[in-house]
Amino acid sequence: MTAHELVTQAENLPLLSHAALRLANLLGHDTRANHELVEIIRCDSLITARLLRACNSPLFGFAQPVESMDQAVLLLGHQKILQLVLTLSFGSALSCALPGYGVEANELWHHSLTTAMTAEMIARNHPDLDADPSTAFTCGLLHDIGKLLLHQVLTPETQSAIRAKISERISSADAETLVLGVDHSAVGACLLGSWNLPGSIVEAVANHHQPVLNPIPKLSAITHLADCLAHLAGSSPGWESFAIHVDPGVSGALGLSPEKLERMVIGVRDFSEVVQQFMTMK
């Protein structure tokens, strides 16, 4: 089965509102006027309610209540609002259990949020990559979305076969391809492409296990590194964690020594409290 066939035949696609899809296409663009952003959000009452609830949570700690979308955008800015909208929009889908992957409820959600925050940090710390931090956050958030669809076709036999491959230190994506003919990266990229999300996000999801480094590192390299660091920091859903390793090409391109990577893992562990606060907002 190809990625396209799996996406078109999937019985339970993740739900995303039209407003959220429109907002996803604004990532990386700072020239949008506040009123344009607010008008898109106002089209979806559920997003509006969730976003105002999030803005008034302890995560932001504003002294005065945030009572309108205009006020929220003014206080947080375009990119942070877009991050919040996508985080809230995907929360329910990513928090479900995936028995086919040995993933319990909320494990994938925790890993996805940790990866998102790590990707944003990497983008901010490496301005030479010219990667928008909010777009990097979104790539991290959605990098494993293909698992939501691929797990629908996993049988006990294919699960065992994939686990056996991973136990040989083969990546989860390679193991899926060997057993199923397609991996979660390709399926996730196909799904996001069908939603007309920006090509940079589709590229990052498609290649996060085989990051593109030439002629310059693309968002897939940031997403790959963020994914690995999240796993190494302990946010590792299911049974693939022992096959995780940072691509030497990525660490070399970003000038990361083993000591620097270890310090980054420690920093990712510090995201735990913020991740937990995000998870309560879905």
C-alpha positions in Angstrom: 0.0 0.0 0.0 1.3 3.4 -0.9 1.2 6.5 1.3 -1.5 8.1 -1.1 -3.6 4.9 -0.9 -3.4 4.8 2.9 -4.4 8.5 3.2 -7.3 8.2 0.8 -8.6 5.0 2.3 -8.1 5.8 6.0 -11.2 5.5 8.1 -10.2 7.9 10.9 -8.3 10.9 9.6 -7.2 13.5 12.2 -9.7 16.3 12.2 -8.5 19.9 11.5 -10.8 22.9 11.0 -10.7 25.0 7.9 -9.6 27.9 10.1 -6.6 26.0 11.5 -5.6 25.0 8.0 -5.7 28.6 6.8 -3.6 29.7 9.8 -1.0 27.0 9.2 -0.4 28.6 5.8 0.5 31.9 7.6 3.5 30.3 9.3 6.7 32.2 8.7 4.9 35.3 7.4 5.2 38.3 9.7 3.5 40.8 7.4 -0.1 39.8 8.1 -2.1 42.5 9.8 -3.6 41.6 13.2 -7.1 42.0 11.9 -6.6 39.4 9.2 -5.4 36.8 11.8 -8.2 37.7 14.2 -10.9 37.3 11.5 -9.7 33.8 10.5 -9.7 32.7 14.2 -13.2 34.2 14.7 -14.5 31.9 12.0 -14.1 29.0 14.5 -15.8 29.5 17.8 -14.1 26.4 19.3 -10.6 27.6 18.4 -11.5 31.0 19.8 -12.7 29.6 23.1 -9.7 27.3 23.5 -7.2 30.0 22.6 -8.6 32.5 25.1 -8.6 29.7 27.8 -4.9 29.0 27.0 -4.0 32.7 27.1 -5.5 33.0 30.6 -3.7 29.9 31.8 -0.7 30.0 34.2 1.5 29.2 31.3 1.5 32.9 30.3 0.7 34.5 33.6 -0.7 37.8 32.4 -1.7 40.2 35.1 -5.0 41.0 33.5 -7.5 38.7 31.9 -7.2 38.3 28.1 -10.8 38.9 26.9 -10.6 39.2 23.1 -8.7 37.8 20.1 -7.4 41.3 19.3 -5.9 41.5 22.8 -4.4 38.0 22.5 -2.7 38.7 19.2 -1.4 42.0 20.5 0.1 40.4 23.6 1.5 37.2 22.1 2.2 38.1 18.5 1.3 36.3 15.3 3.7 33.4 15.4 3.0 32.4 19.1 -0.8 32.6 18.3 -0.3 30.3 15.3 1.7 27.9 17.5 -1.1 27.8 20.1 -3.8 27.3 17.5 -2.1 24.3 15.9 -1.2 22.8 19.3 -4.8 23.0 20.5 -6.1 21.8 17.1 -4.0 18.6 17.1 -4.1 17.9 20.8 -7.0 15.4 20.8 -5.7 13.4 17.8 -2.1 13.1 19.1 -3.2 12.2 22.6 -4.9 9.0 21.7 -3.4 5.5 22.3 -1.8 3.7 19.4 -1.7 0.0 20.4 -0.1 -0.9 17.2 3.0 1.1 18.2 2.8 0.2 21.9 2.0 3.8 22.6 -0.3 4.6 25.5 -2.7 7.6 25.7 -0.9 11.0 25.8 2.6 9.5 25.1 2.7 10.6 21.5 1.2 14.0 22.5 4.0 14.5 25.1 6.7 13.4 22.6 5.3 15.7 19.8 5.1 18.7 22.1 8.6 18.1 23.4 9.9 17.7 19.9 8.1 20.9 18.8 9.7 23.0 21.6 13.1 21.5 20.9 12.8 22.3 17.2 11.9 25.9 18.0 14.9 26.1 20.3 17.2 24.8 17.7 15.9 27.2 15.0 16.4 30.2 17.4 19.9 29.1 18.3 21.0 28.6 14.7 19.9 31.7 12.8 22.4 30.7 10.1 19.8 28.0 9.0 17.3 30.8 8.2 14.5 28.7 9.7 11.4 30.4 11.2 11.1 29.1 14.8 7.3 28.9 14.7 7.5 26.8 11.5 10.1 24.6 13.1 7.8 24.2 16.1 5.0 23.0 13.8 7.3 20.6 12.1 8.2 19.0 15.4 4.5 18.9 16.5 3.4 17.1 13.3 6.5 14.9 12.6 4.9 11.7 13.7 1.3 12.4 12.5 1.6 9.6 10.0 1.6 7.0 12.8 -2.1 7.9 13.4 -2.9 6.5 10.0 -0.3 3.8 9.7 -1.3 2.2 12.9 -4.7 1.4 11.4 -3.2 -1.2 9.1 -0.8 -2.8 11.7 -1.6 -6.4 12.5 -0.1 -8.4 15.3 2.2 -10.1 12.7 3.4 -6.8 11.2 3.9 -5.3 14.6 6.1 -8.2 15.6 8.1 -8.0 12.3 8.7 -4.2 12.7 9.8 -4.6 16.4 12.2 -7.4 15.3 13.7 -5.1 12.7 14.0 -2.2 15.2 15.8 -4.5 17.7 18.5 -4.8 15.1 19.1 -1.1 15.4 17.1 -0.3 12.3 15.2 3.0 12.4 11.4 2.7 12.9 10.9 4.3 9.4 13.2 1.8 7.7 11.6 -1.1 9.6 8.1 0.0 8.5 9.2 0.3 4.9 10.7 -3.2 5.0 7.6 -4.7 6.4 4.8 -2.6 5.0 6.3 -0.9 2.0 5.7 2.6 3.4 6.7 4.4 6.5 5.0 6.9 8.8 7.1 9.8 7.5 5.8 9.3 3.9 2.2 8.9 5.2 2.4 12.0 7.3 3.8 14.1 4.5 1.2 12.8 2.1 -1.6 13.8 4.6 -0.2 17.3 5.2 0.3 17.7 1.5 -3.4 16.9 0.9 -4.2 19.6 3.4 -2.1 22.1 1.3 0.2 22.9 4.2 3.4 24.7 3.3 6.0 22.7 1.4 8.6 23.3 4.0 6.5 21.5 6.7 5.8 18.7 4.3 9.5 18.3 3.5 10.4 18.2 7.2 7.9 15.5 8.0 8.8 13.5 4.9 12.5 13.5 5.7 12.9 13.7 9.4 14.5 10.2 9.5 16.6 11.0 6.4 17.3 14.7 6.8 18.3 16.9 3.8 21.6 18.6 4.4 22.7 19.8 1.0 23.2 22.5 -0.3 22.1 23.7 3.2 20.3 21.9 6.0 16.5 22.0 5.6 13.8 21.9 8.2 14.0 18.1 8.1 17.5 18.4 9.7 16.1 20.5 12.6 13.1 18.2 13.0 15.4 15.1 13.0 17.6 16.5 15.7 14.7 17.7 17.8 13.0 14.2 17.5 16.2 12.5 18.6 16.9 14.9 21.5 13.3 14.4 22.7 13.8 10.6 22.7 17.2 10.8 24.4 15.7 13.2 27.1 13.1 10.5 28.0 10.1 11.6 25.9 10.0 8.4 23.9 6.6 6.8 23.0 6.4 3.1 22.3 9.2 0.7 21.6 11.5 2.4 19.2 13.7 4.5 21.6 16.7 2.2 21.6 17.1 2.6 17.8 17.3 6.4 18.0 20.6 8.1 17.1 21.5 11.6 15.8 22.6 11.5 12.1 26.3 12.4 12.1 25.7 14.6 9.1 23.3 16.7 11.1 25.5 17.1 14.1 28.4 17.9 11.8 26.5 20.5 9.8 25.4 22.2 13.0 28.8 22.0 14.7 27.5 19.8 17.6 30.0 17.9 19.6 28.9 14.9 21.7 29.3 17.1 24.8 27.1 19.8 23.2 24.5 17.2 22.3 24.5 16.0 25.9 24.0 19.5 27.2 21.1 19.9 24.7 19.5 16.8 26.1 19.6 18.2 29.6 18.0 21.4 28.3 15.2 19.5 26.6 14.4 17.8 29.9 13.8 21.2 31.4 10.9 21.6 29.0 8.9 19.0 30.9 6.9 21.5 33.0 5.8 23.6 30.1 4.9 20.5 28.1 2.7 19.4 30.9 0.9 22.7 30.9 0.4 22.6 27.2 -1.1 19.1 27.5 -3.8 20.3 29.9 -5.0 22.8 27.3 -6.1 20.3 24.6 
